[in-house]
Amino acid sequence: MLKYLLMIIFLIPICLLNSCWWLVHSLMFLLSFIFMATTHTSAERRLAAYLALIYYYSFSLILLSLWICSLMITASSSVYISSYYSNFFIFFVLLLLVMLYCSFSSLNLLSFYIFFECSLIPTLFLILGWGYQPERIQAGIYLIFYTLVASLPLLLVLFKVSFVFGTLYFPLLNDFGSFYFMFYVFSIFAFLVKMPMFLFHLWLPSAHVEAPISGSMILAGVLLKLGGYGIFRVMKLISFLGLSFNFFWLSLSLFGGVVISFVCFRQVDLKSLIAYSSVAHMSMVIGGLMTMNWWGVMGSLSLMVGHGLCSSGLFCLSNIIYERLGSRSLLINKGMINLMPSMSLWWFLLSSSNMAAPPSLNLLGEISLLNSIISWSSYMIFMLIFLSFFSAVYTLYMYSYSQHGLYYSGVYTFSIGYLREYHLLFLHWFPLNILCLKGEYFYF
């Protein structure tokens, strides 16, 4: 694992040279393909069942991080074209990738916590440095304070665990039983705010709306998954208390998902709508993880990977329109099928994936999560019916509102999509739908 990390670190000096934007971009894609090809084979050969499960989770999310970070550079070519501190931009993307790689591959609770928190710093710089409106400062403060205030109690609890057990190394820790209730509360709370769960989600839409396209892609694609990964890692330590108290988080997150679906209907900002839909999808992931059964855990992994690709692609589409019209309002972005007919195909493909239509990975994840949550409690079927139905409704609303109708008469000049943009959307959509053919990979 160290060789990949070293390659990312050695890319950092290159990015500070002039006109090395596309070189770093190509090398990051190369790294993604090497990682994809080599790690999978060695994992099956060497690791025992429990470690292999951890390894699969880590492997999938590291690969997702590499892929989304590579696509971030493709999507942000406006930074390069306008020469708006493009070297620093790539520096922060690589720094963020290092933090994510370390947090997904760490075997120590404290190092996981440190990298988990450090990933916020490059994200904050991306929002503050390359965001659009002056409100980005407030959005950055929201992001930092929500996540830090929720996570600081976890740090204190980790010191206590280290003092009592003498180690924070994952494989050496066992279930705490009823010994340490505060660890259960603070660890779950820290990760749920990061996911984010309903009631603690307000930082996410504001951060998305103010962030540049790269910030939105990494937020939706990978940073939300850190919370789910954290819950998965500590579930071994808190399974005894989880059996008693997980019903609360599960019920609240599914109820919140339904409420957020209603909030989506009222959005007039494209980015805001996609951001709220992320909260609704993550509520199902939380539900699956809290059931603590095999279907739930593996279904949440496939939905996290699927949502990471799909949501990131939708943010790219909204940015493509924003670069043309200078607005993300649905009142202005109407009738796009008249102006960009070939881009409408990509809107359709990614919207259908967002509502978990076959053959997307989201479908695989949602079926597994339906299985796991209904096997946990059959009453939850009512929440899940509403959640699945309304997720299709607001996605259809977004698609039909933006593509159909009379286009805004103030649009005089317009350019169709560039090859780079179609390439970017294809690289989101293709893995999202091709991975469904390899469904057994997620349920090994």
Backbone hydrogen bonds, N-H to C=O, Kabsch-Sander energy under -0.5 kcal/mol:
donor,donor_aa,acceptor,acceptor_aa,energy
4,Y,1,M,-0.5
5,L,1,M,-1.4
6,L,2,L,-2.6
7,M,3,K,-1.7
8,I,4,Y,-2.1
9,I,5,L,-2.3
10,F,6,L,-2.6
11,L,7,M,-0.9
11,L,8,I,-0.6
12,I,8,I,-0.7
12,I,9,I,-1.0
14,I,10,F,-0.6
15,C,11,L,-1.8
16,L,12,I,-0.7
16,L,13,P,-0.8
17,L,14,I,-1.8
20,C,17,L,-0.7
24,V,20,C,-2.4
25,H,21,W,-2.0
26,S,22,W,-2.4
27,L,23,L,-2.5
28,M,24,V,-2.2
29,F,25,H,-1.7
30,L,26,S,-2.4
31,L,27,L,-2.5
32,S,28,M,-2.1
33,F,29,F,-2.2
34,I,30,L,-2.5
35,F,31,L,-2.7
36,M,32,S,-2.2
37,A,33,F,-2.2
38,T,34,I,-2.5
39,T,35,F,-1.6
40,H,36,M,-0.6
42,S,38,T,-1.3
43,A,39,T,-1.9
44,E,40,H,-1.4
45,R,41,T,-1.2
46,R,42,S,-1.8
47,L,43,A,-1.6
52,A,48,A,-2.8
53,L,49,A,-1.9
54,I,50,Y,-2.0
55,Y,51,L,-2.8
56,Y,52,A,-2.8
57,Y,53,L,-2.1
58,S,54,I,-2.7
59,F,55,Y,-3.4
60,S,56,Y,-2.7
61,L,57,Y,-2.1
62,I,58,S,-2.6
63,L,59,F,-2.4
64,L,60,S,-2.1
65,S,61,L,-2.1
66,L,62,I,-2.6
67,W,63,L,-2.5
68,I,64,L,-2.8
69,C,65,S,-2.5
70,S,66,L,-1.9
71,L,67,W,-2.2
72,M,68,I,-2.1
73,I,69,C,-1.2
74,T,70,S,-1.3
75,A,71,L,-2.6
76,S,72,M,-1.6
77,S,74,T,-0.9
79,V,76,S,-1.6
80,Y,76,S,-0.9
81,I,77,S,-3.1
82,S,78,S,-2.2
83,S,80,Y,-0.9
84,Y,79,V,-2.3
85,Y,83,S,-1.5
89,F,85,Y,-1.9
90,I,86,S,-2.2
91,F,87,N,-2.0
92,F,88,F,-2.4
93,V,89,F,-2.0
94,L,90,I,-2.7
95,L,91,F,-2.4
96,L,92,F,-2.4
97,L,93,V,-2.1
98,V,94,L,-2.3
99,M,95,L,-2.1
100,L,96,L,-2.5
101,Y,97,L,-2.7
102,C,98,V,-2.5
103,S,99,M,-2.3
104,F,100,L,-2.3
105,S,101,Y,-1.2
106,S,102,C,-0.8
109,L,168,L,-2.9
112,F,108,N,-2.4
113,Y,109,L,-2.1
114,I,110,L,-2.5
115,F,111,S,-2.5
116,F,112,F,-2.4
117,E,113,Y,-2.1
118,C,114,I,-2.6
119,S,115,F,-1.6
120,L,117,E,-1.7
121,I,118,C,-1.2
123,T,119,S,-1.1
124,L,120,L,-2.7
125,F,121,I,-2.2
126,L,122,P,-2.3
127,I,123,T,-2.3
128,L,124,L,-2.9
129,G,125,F,-2.9
130,W,126,L,-2.0
131,G,127,I,-1.0
132,Y,210,E,-1.2
136,R,133,Q,-1.5
137,I,134,P,-1.4
139,A,135,E,-2.2
140,G,136,R,-2.4
141,I,137,I,-2.1
142,Y,138,Q,-2.5
143,L,139,A,-2.5
144,I,140,G,-2.4
145,F,141,I,-2.9
146,Y,142,Y,-2.6
147,T,143,L,-1.6
148,L,144,I,-2.8
149,V,145,F,-2.3
150,A,146,Y,-1.4
151,S,147,T,-1.3
152,L,148,L,-2.3
154,L,151,S,-0.6
155,L,151,S,-1.3
156,L,152,L,-1.5
157,V,153,P,-2.2
158,L,154,L,-2.2
159,F,155,L,-1.8
160,K,156,L,-1.6
161,V,157,V,-2.4
162,S,158,L,-2.7
163,F,159,F,-2.0
164,V,160,K,-2.3
165,F,161,V,-3.0
166,G,162,S,-1.6
170,F,107,L,-2.7
172,L,169,Y,-1.3
173,L,169,Y,-0.7
173,L,170,F,-1.6
176,F,237,L,-2.6
179,F,176,F,-1.6
184,Y,180,Y,-1.1
185,V,181,F,-2.2
186,F,182,M,-2.8
187,S,183,F,-2.3
188,I,184,Y,-2.0
189,F,185,V,-2.4
190,A,186,F,-2.3
191,F,187,S,-1.9
192,L,188,I,-2.5
193,V,189,F,-2.0
194,K,190,A,-1.1
195,M,191,F,-1.2
197,M,192,L,-1.7
200,F,197,M,-2.0
204,L,201,H,-1.5
206,S,202,L,-1.0
207,A,203,W,-2.1
208,H,204,L,-2.6
209,V,205,P,-2.5
210,E,206,S,-1.7
211,A,207,A,-1.7
216,S,212,P,-2.3
217,M,213,I,-2.4
218,I,214,S,-2.3
219,L,215,G,-2.3
220,A,216,S,-2.6
221,G,217,M,-2.7
222,V,218,I,-2.2
223,L,218,I,-2.6
224,L,219,L,-1.5
225,K,222,V,-1.0
226,L,222,V,-0.8
226,L,223,L,-0.7
227,G,223,L,-0.6
227,G,224,L,-0.5
228,G,224,L,-0.9
229,Y,225,K,-2.6
230,G,226,L,-2.4
231,I,227,G,-2.3
232,F,228,G,-2.2
233,R,229,Y,-2.3
234,V,230,G,-2.3
235,M,231,I,-1.3
236,K,233,R,-0.5
237,L,234,V,-1.2
238,I,234,V,-1.2
242,G,238,I,-2.7
243,L,239,S,-1.8
244,S,240,F,-0.6
244,S,241,L,-0.8
245,F,241,L,-2.3
246,N,242,G,-2.4
248,F,245,F,-1.4
249,W,245,F,-0.7
250,L,246,N,-2.5
251,S,247,F,-2.5
252,L,248,F,-2.4
253,S,249,W,-2.5
254,L,250,L,-2.1
255,F,251,S,-2.4
256,G,252,L,-2.7
257,G,253,S,-2.2
258,V,254,L,-1.6
259,V,255,F,-2.1
260,I,256,G,-2.9
261,S,257,G,-1.7
262,F,258,V,-1.4
263,V,259,V,-1.8
264,C,260,I,-2.0
265,F,261,S,-0.8
265,F,262,F,-0.6
266,R,262,F,-0.6
266,R,263,V,-1.2
267,Q,264,C,-1.3
270,L,268,V,-0.5
270,L,328,R,-2.4
273,L,269,D,-2.2
274,I,270,L,-2.1
275,A,271,K,-2.5
276,Y,272,S,-2.5
277,S,273,L,-2.0
278,S,274,I,-1.4
279,V,275,A,-1.3
280,A,276,Y,-1.9
281,H,277,S,-2.2
282,M,278,S,-2.7
283,S,279,V,-1.4
284,M,280,A,-0.8
284,M,281,H,-0.8
285,V,281,H,-1.4
286,I,282,M,-2.6
287,G,283,S,-2.0
288,G,284,M,-2.5
289,L,285,V,-2.4
290,M,286,I,-2.4
291,T,287,G,-1.1
292,M,288,G,-0.6
292,M,289,L,-0.9
293,N,288,G,-0.5
297,V,293,N,-2.5
298,M,294,W,-2.5
299,G,295,W,-2.4
300,S,296,G,-2.2
301,L,297,V,-1.3
302,S,298,M,-2.2
303,L,299,G,-2.4
304,M,300,S,-2.2
305,V,301,L,-2.4
306,G,302,S,-2.4
307,H,303,L,-3.0
308,G,304,M,-2.2
309,L,305,V,-1.8
310,C,306,G,-2.5
311,S,307,H,-2.9
312,S,308,G,-1.2
313,G,309,L,-1.9
314,L,310,C,-2.1
315,F,311,S,-2.1
316,C,312,S,-1.8
317,L,313,G,-2.0
318,S,314,L,-2.3
319,N,315,F,-2.1
320,I,316,C,-2.2
321,I,317,L,-1.8
322,Y,318,S,-2.1
323,E,319,N,-2.6
324,R,320,I,-1.0
325,L,321,I,-2.8
326,G,322,Y,-2.3
330,L,268,V,-3.4
332,I,329,S,-1.0
333,N,329,S,-2.7
334,K,332,I,-2.0
335,G,404,H,-2.0
336,M,402,S,-2.1
337,I,403,Q,-1.9
338,N,335,G,-1.6
339,L,335,G,-0.7
340,M,336,M,-3.6
343,M,340,M,-0.5
344,S,340,M,-1.1
345,L,341,P,-0.7
346,W,342,S,-0.8
347,W,343,M,-2.0
348,F,344,S,-2.6
349,L,345,L,-2.7
350,L,346,W,-2.5
351,S,347,W,-2.2
352,S,348,F,-2.6
353,S,349,L,-1.7
354,N,350,L,-1.9
355,M,351,S,-1.6
356,A,353,S,-1.7
357,A,352,S,-2.2
360,S,357,A,-1.9
361,L,432,L,-1.5
363,L,360,S,-0.7
364,L,360,S,-1.0
365,G,361,L,-2.3
366,E,362,N,-2.9
367,I,363,L,-2.5
368,S,364,L,-1.9
369,L,365,G,-2.4
370,L,366,E,-2.6
371,N,367,I,-2.3
372,S,368,S,-2.6
373,I,369,L,-2.7
374,I,370,L,-2.4
375,S,371,N,-2.1
376,W,372,S,-1.2
377,S,373,I,-2.2
380,M,377,S,-1.3
381,I,378,S,-1.3
382,F,379,Y,-1.4
384,L,380,M,-2.3
385,I,381,I,-2.3
386,F,382,F,-1.7
387,L,383,M,-2.6
388,S,384,L,-2.7
389,F,385,I,-2.4
390,F,386,F,-2.9
391,S,387,L,-1.7
392,A,388,S,-1.4
393,V,389,F,-1.9
394,Y,390,F,-2.8
395,T,391,S,-1.3
396,L,392,A,-2.2
397,Y,393,V,-2.4
398,M,394,Y,-2.2
399,Y,395,T,-2.5
400,S,396,L,-3.1
401,Y,397,Y,-2.3
402,S,398,M,-1.9
403,Q,399,Y,-2.1
404,H,400,S,-2.1
408,Y,332,I,-0.7
411,V,408,Y,-1.8
412,Y,410,G,-1.0
422,Y,418,Y,-1.8
423,H,419,L,-2.6
424,L,420,R,-2.3
425,L,421,E,-2.3
426,F,422,Y,-2.4
427,L,423,H,-2.2
428,H,424,L,-0.7
429,W,425,L,-2.6
430,F,426,F,-3.1
432,L,428,H,-1.1
433,N,429,W,-1.7
434,I,430,F,-2.7
435,L,431,P,-1.9
437,L,434,I,-1.2
438,K,435,L,-0.9
439,G,436,C,-1.0
441,Y,438,K,-1.7
442,F,439,G,-1.3
443,Y,440,E,-0.7
444,F,441,Y,-0.7
